[in-house]
Amino acid sequence: MTTTLQCGDFAAVAELGYEEWRAVVRSLVGRYNPEGVDPKDFAGRVWDRSIFGLSADGFDHNCQRIERTRRDVRLDDVEFYHAVFQVVGRSTVLQNGQETTLDVGDVVLVDSTRPVTYVNDAYSQWLSLQLPRRSLIAHLGMEPQGGSGGRRTRAGRLLFQLALDEFKDESAAAPESVFMQLALYDLIGEVFTPSTSNTVSPYTDKQFERLCTIVRDRFADPELRPREVAAEAGISLRYLQKLFTQRGSTCRGFIDSLRLEHAARLLQRRTLASTNQPISEIAYTSGFNDYNHFSRKFRRRFGYAPSAYAGEAKGIGQ
C-alpha cells in the first residue's frame, strides 16, 4: 500500500513493534494504547519532524483502536492541543462527548489534557501538529474544545495542504518560522472557531485583549465577575459579553479556565513538594470561595476530582 507520507527519506522509516511504537509515541506526544490487534501482529511507524518551529509527527499502524485514558493524561502532565489530519484511511475520534469522523483531508482538534479514543476502519495514517495550549488560547482569545472537527472549508483545505507539504519538505527558512506559525494559528482559528468570530475588527481585538489582560491579572480574586471586568474596562456588561461570544467563549468561562489551570499547577506543586496544604486552601487561592463548586468545575474540566489529581485517595486533604 502506498501512503501519502512515503516520500524521500520517509520511505526508509522502519516498522516498529508494539512496545517500540508505544515508547516512541510516548516520547513525542504522550501515552497512547493500541488495541484490537495481537501485539505480536502489530506493525506501525512514526515520523518526527518540525513545521515552522512546531513539533509535527506522522503515525501509522494496523490496529483498530487507540486510546488515551484519564490515567495516561494524569501521568503525562502535558498541555497541548493537536491538530490531527487524516492522511490515509478513515477514523472516528471521540473526545469530550463528541464523535468526529475523519476522511482523508479532514482535521480534528485533540486536547492532550483529556482522554481520547481513535477508532479506525482499517489501516490509517495521520499527521499530528503539536500546538502549545497557552499560546493557542492566547492567540484565539478563547479555549477551544477538544474533539471539534474541522469544517470542510477552504481554510480547512489550506491548513491540511500547508501542513502536509511542509511536513514532507521541511524546508521553511528560519526567519519565516514565527510568521508562518501565526499563519497556521490563524487558519486553525478560522477552522475551529464559530463563524460569528469573523465579524471582529482590529479595534474589537484590542478591546478583547484588554479584557483578557484584566482577567489574567485578577482571576485569583474570588469576587471577580464579568460585571467587575466590564467596569474596570469602562464598557457595558452587554458589550463585554458580545466580545466573548464573537470568539465562541464567555467571560465566565475564561475566568474559570484560568482559575482551574492555576489550581492544577498548585496541586502538582503540592504533590511534588509532599506538603499537606489543604486542597480547599488551594481552591480559594485560585479564586474559588466555594469548595464544592470548585470540585465540580475541576472534575468537569480534567475528568477527575482534585484529590485524585493531587495523587491522593478521594477526600483526603480537603
C-alpha positions as CSV (number, residue, x, y, z in Angstrom):
1,M,0.0,0.0,0.0
2,T,1.3,3.4,-0.9
3,T,0.9,6.1,1.7
4,T,1.0,9.8,1.3
5,L,3.8,10.3,3.8
6,Q,6.1,7.9,2.0
7,C,8.3,10.2,0.0
8,G,12.0,10.7,0.0
9,D,13.6,9.6,3.3
10,F,10.2,8.9,4.8
11,A,10.1,5.7,2.8
12,A,13.1,4.4,4.8
13,V,11.3,4.6,8.2
14,A,11.3,1.2,9.6
15,E,8.2,-0.6,11.0
16,L,8.1,-0.8,14.8
17,G,6.7,-3.5,17.1
18,Y,4.0,-2.9,19.6
19,E,6.2,-1.8,22.6
20,E,8.6,0.1,20.4
21,W,5.8,2.1,18.8
22,R,4.2,2.9,22.1
23,A,7.6,4.1,23.5
24,V,8.3,6.4,20.6
25,V,4.8,7.8,20.5
26,R,5.0,8.4,24.3
27,S,8.3,10.3,23.9
28,L,6.7,12.6,21.4
29,V,3.0,13.2,22.4
30,G,2.3,11.1,25.5
31,R,0.8,7.7,26.4
32,Y,-1.4,6.0,23.8
33,N,-2.5,2.4,23.9
34,P,-3.1,0.4,20.7
35,E,-6.0,-2.1,21.0
36,G,-7.8,-4.6,18.7
37,V,-4.7,-6.4,17.4
38,D,-2.5,-9.1,18.9
39,P,0.8,-7.3,20.0
40,K,2.7,-10.0,18.0
41,D,0.9,-8.9,14.8
42,F,1.1,-5.2,15.4
43,A,3.1,-3.0,13.0
44,G,3.4,0.8,12.9
45,R,5.7,3.6,12.1
46,V,6.4,7.1,13.4
47,W,7.8,10.1,11.5
48,D,9.1,13.0,13.7
49,R,9.5,16.4,12.0
50,S,9.1,20.2,12.7
51,I,6.7,22.6,10.9
52,F,7.8,26.2,11.2
53,G,9.2,25.5,14.6
54,L,6.2,23.5,15.9
55,S,6.6,19.7,16.6
56,A,4.9,17.6,14.0
57,D,4.6,13.8,13.9
58,G,3.3,11.2,11.4
59,F,1.8,8.0,12.6
60,D,0.5,4.8,11.1
61,H,-0.4,1.4,12.5
62,N,-2.6,-1.6,11.7
63,C,-4.8,-1.8,14.9
64,Q,-8.5,-1.0,15.2
65,R,-8.4,1.3,18.2
66,I,-6.0,3.7,20.0
67,E,-7.0,5.0,23.5
68,R,-5.6,7.7,25.8
69,T,-7.1,7.2,29.3
70,R,-7.5,9.5,32.2
71,R,-4.6,7.8,33.9
72,D,-2.4,8.4,30.9
73,V,-3.4,12.1,31.0
74,R,-2.5,12.3,34.7
75,L,0.8,10.6,34.3
76,D,1.9,12.6,31.3
77,D,1.2,16.1,32.6
78,V,1.4,17.7,29.2
79,E,-0.6,20.7,27.9
80,F,-1.0,20.7,24.2
81,Y,-3.6,20.8,21.5
82,H,-3.0,18.6,18.5
83,A,-4.4,19.4,15.0
84,V,-4.7,15.8,13.7
85,F,-5.1,15.3,10.0
86,Q,-6.3,12.1,8.4
87,V,-3.8,11.3,5.6
88,V,-4.8,7.7,4.8
89,G,-7.9,5.7,5.7
90,R,-10.9,6.7,7.8
91,S,-11.2,7.2,11.5
92,T,-13.6,8.3,14.2
93,V,-12.3,10.4,17.1
94,L,-14.1,10.5,20.4
95,Q,-13.4,13.3,23.0
96,N,-15.5,15.4,25.3
97,G,-18.6,13.6,24.3
98,Q,-18.1,14.5,20.6
99,E,-17.8,11.9,17.9
100,T,-15.9,13.2,14.8
101,T,-15.5,11.0,11.6
102,L,-12.4,11.8,9.6
103,D,-11.9,11.1,5.9
104,V,-8.7,11.9,4.0
105,G,-8.0,15.7,4.3
106,D,-10.2,16.2,7.4
107,V,-8.8,17.5,10.7
108,V,-9.8,17.3,14.3
109,L,-8.5,19.3,17.3
110,V,-7.5,17.0,20.1
111,D,-6.9,18.2,23.7
112,S,-4.0,16.3,25.3
113,T,-5.4,17.1,28.8
114,R,-8.5,15.0,28.2
115,P,-9.0,11.3,27.4
116,V,-9.4,10.5,23.7
117,T,-10.1,7.4,21.6
118,Y,-9.4,6.8,17.9
119,V,-11.4,4.1,16.1
120,N,-10.2,3.0,12.7
121,D,-12.0,1.3,9.8
122,A,-8.8,-0.2,8.5
123,Y,-5.2,0.8,8.1
124,S,-4.8,4.5,9.0
125,Q,-2.2,7.2,8.9
126,W,-2.2,10.7,10.5
127,L,-0.2,13.8,10.7
128,S,-0.3,15.5,14.1
129,L,0.7,19.1,14.6
130,Q,1.5,20.0,18.3
131,L,0.2,23.3,19.4
132,P,1.2,24.8,22.9
133,R,-2.0,25.1,24.7
134,R,-1.5,28.6,26.2
135,S,-0.1,30.1,23.0
136,L,-3.1,28.9,21.0
137,I,-5.6,30.1,23.6
138,A,-3.9,33.5,23.8
139,H,-3.9,33.8,20.0
140,L,-7.6,32.7,19.6
141,G,-8.8,34.6,22.6
142,M,-10.8,31.5,23.7
143,E,-10.3,27.9,24.9
144,P,-11.4,25.6,22.0
145,Q,-12.9,22.3,22.9
146,G,-11.0,19.1,22.1
147,G,-12.9,16.8,19.8
148,S,-14.0,19.6,17.5
149,G,-14.0,18.6,13.8
150,G,-12.7,20.9,11.2
151,R,-15.3,22.2,8.7
152,R,-14.7,21.3,5.1
153,T,-14.0,24.8,4.1
154,R,-11.3,26.5,2.0
155,A,-9.4,27.3,5.2
156,G,-9.5,23.6,6.2
157,R,-8.1,22.5,2.9
158,L,-5.4,25.2,3.0
159,L,-4.5,24.1,6.5
160,F,-4.2,20.4,5.5
161,Q,-2.2,21.1,2.4
162,L,0.2,23.6,4.1
163,A,0.9,21.2,7.0
164,L,1.3,18.1,4.7
165,D,3.6,19.9,2.2
166,E,5.8,21.4,4.9
167,F,5.9,18.1,6.8
168,K,7.2,16.3,3.6
169,D,9.5,19.1,2.6
170,E,10.8,20.6,5.9
171,S,12.4,23.5,4.0
172,A,11.0,26.6,5.7
173,A,13.6,29.3,6.3
174,A,14.1,30.1,9.9
175,P,13.3,33.9,9.6
176,E,9.8,32.9,8.3
177,S,9.0,30.4,11.1
178,V,7.4,32.9,13.5
179,F,5.2,34.4,10.8
180,M,4.3,31.0,9.5
181,Q,3.3,29.8,13.0
182,L,1.0,32.8,13.2
183,A,-0.4,31.9,9.8
184,L,-1.1,28.3,11.0
185,Y,-2.8,29.6,14.1
186,D,-4.9,31.9,12.0
187,L,-6.0,29.0,9.8
188,I,-6.8,26.9,12.9
189,G,-8.8,29.8,14.3
190,E,-10.7,30.0,11.1
191,V,-11.4,26.3,11.0
192,F,-12.2,25.7,14.7
193,T,-14.0,28.8,16.0
194,P,-17.6,29.8,15.3
195,S,-18.3,31.8,12.1
196,T,-19.5,34.7,14.2
197,S,-15.9,35.3,15.2
198,N,-15.3,36.5,11.6
199,T,-17.1,39.8,12.3
200,V,-14.4,41.1,14.7
201,S,-12.2,44.1,13.8
202,P,-8.7,45.2,14.8
203,Y,-10.4,47.6,17.3
204,T,-12.5,44.9,18.9
205,D,-9.4,42.7,19.0
206,K,-7.7,45.3,21.1
207,Q,-10.7,45.7,23.4
208,F,-10.9,41.9,23.8
209,E,-7.2,41.6,24.6
210,R,-7.6,44.3,27.2
211,L,-10.4,42.3,28.9
212,C,-8.2,39.2,28.8
213,T,-5.4,41.1,30.5
214,I,-7.7,42.3,33.2
215,V,-8.9,38.7,33.9
216,R,-5.3,37.3,33.9
217,D,-4.3,40.0,36.4
218,R,-7.2,39.4,38.7
219,F,-8.6,35.9,38.3
220,A,-7.4,34.8,41.8
221,D,-9.8,37.4,43.3
222,P,-12.9,35.4,44.4
223,E,-15.0,38.5,43.9
224,L,-14.1,38.9,40.2
225,R,-17.1,38.6,38.0
226,P,-17.8,39.6,34.4
227,R,-19.5,42.7,35.7
228,E,-16.3,43.8,37.5
229,V,-14.3,43.1,34.4
230,A,-16.6,45.3,32.3
231,A,-16.5,48.1,34.9
232,E,-12.7,48.1,35.0
233,A,-12.5,48.2,31.2
234,G,-15.1,51.0,31.1
235,I,-17.5,49.1,28.9
236,S,-21.0,47.8,29.4
237,L,-21.6,44.2,30.5
238,R,-23.6,43.6,27.3
239,Y,-20.7,44.7,25.1
240,L,-18.3,42.5,27.1
241,Q,-20.5,39.5,26.6
242,K,-20.7,40.3,22.9
243,L,-16.9,40.4,22.5
244,F,-16.5,37.0,24.1
245,T,-19.5,35.5,22.2
246,Q,-18.0,36.6,18.9
247,R,-15.0,34.4,19.7
248,G,-17.0,31.4,20.8
249,S,-16.4,31.8,24.5
250,T,-17.7,33.6,27.6
251,C,-16.1,35.8,30.2
252,R,-17.2,33.5,33.0
253,G,-15.7,30.5,31.1
254,F,-12.4,32.3,30.6
255,I,-12.2,33.3,34.3
256,D,-12.9,29.7,35.4
257,S,-10.4,28.3,32.9
258,L,-7.6,30.4,34.3
259,R,-8.6,29.6,37.9
260,L,-8.7,25.8,37.2
261,E,-5.3,25.8,35.4
262,H,-3.8,27.7,38.3
263,A,-5.3,25.2,40.8
264,A,-4.0,22.3,38.8
265,R,-0.5,23.8,38.9
266,L,-0.7,24.3,42.7
267,L,-1.9,20.7,43.1
268,Q,1.0,19.4,41.1
269,R,3.4,21.5,43.2
270,R,1.8,20.2,46.4
271,T,2.3,16.6,45.3
272,L,6.0,17.2,44.2
273,A,6.8,19.0,47.4
274,S,4.8,16.5,49.6
275,T,3.1,19.2,51.6
276,N,-0.1,19.0,53.5
277,Q,-1.6,22.2,52.2
278,P,-5.4,21.7,52.3
279,I,-7.0,21.4,48.8
280,S,-9.7,23.8,50.0
281,E,-7.0,26.4,50.5
282,I,-5.7,25.8,47.0
283,A,-9.2,26.3,45.7
284,Y,-9.5,29.7,47.5
285,T,-6.1,30.8,46.4
286,S,-7.1,30.1,42.8
287,G,-10.2,32.2,43.1
288,F,-12.9,29.8,44.3
289,N,-14.7,30.6,47.5
290,D,-16.9,27.5,47.4
291,Y,-15.1,24.2,47.5
292,N,-18.0,22.1,46.2
293,H,-18.3,24.4,43.2
294,F,-14.6,24.2,42.6
295,S,-14.6,20.4,42.8
296,R,-17.5,20.1,40.3
297,K,-15.8,22.5,37.9
298,F,-12.4,20.7,38.3
299,R,-13.9,17.3,37.7
300,R,-15.7,18.6,34.6
301,R,-12.6,20.2,33.2
302,F,-10.0,17.5,33.9
303,G,-12.1,14.4,34.3
304,Y,-11.3,13.5,37.9
305,A,-11.6,15.0,41.4
306,P,-9.0,17.5,42.8
307,S,-7.9,14.9,45.3
308,A,-7.2,12.3,42.6
309,Y,-5.3,14.9,40.6
310,A,-3.1,15.5,43.7
311,G,-2.3,11.8,43.8
312,E,-4.3,11.1,47.0
313,A,-7.3,9.0,47.9
314,K,-10.6,10.7,47.5
315,G,-11.5,13.0,50.3
316,I,-8.0,13.2,52.0
317,G,-6.5,16.7,52.4
318,Q,-9.8,18.5,51.7
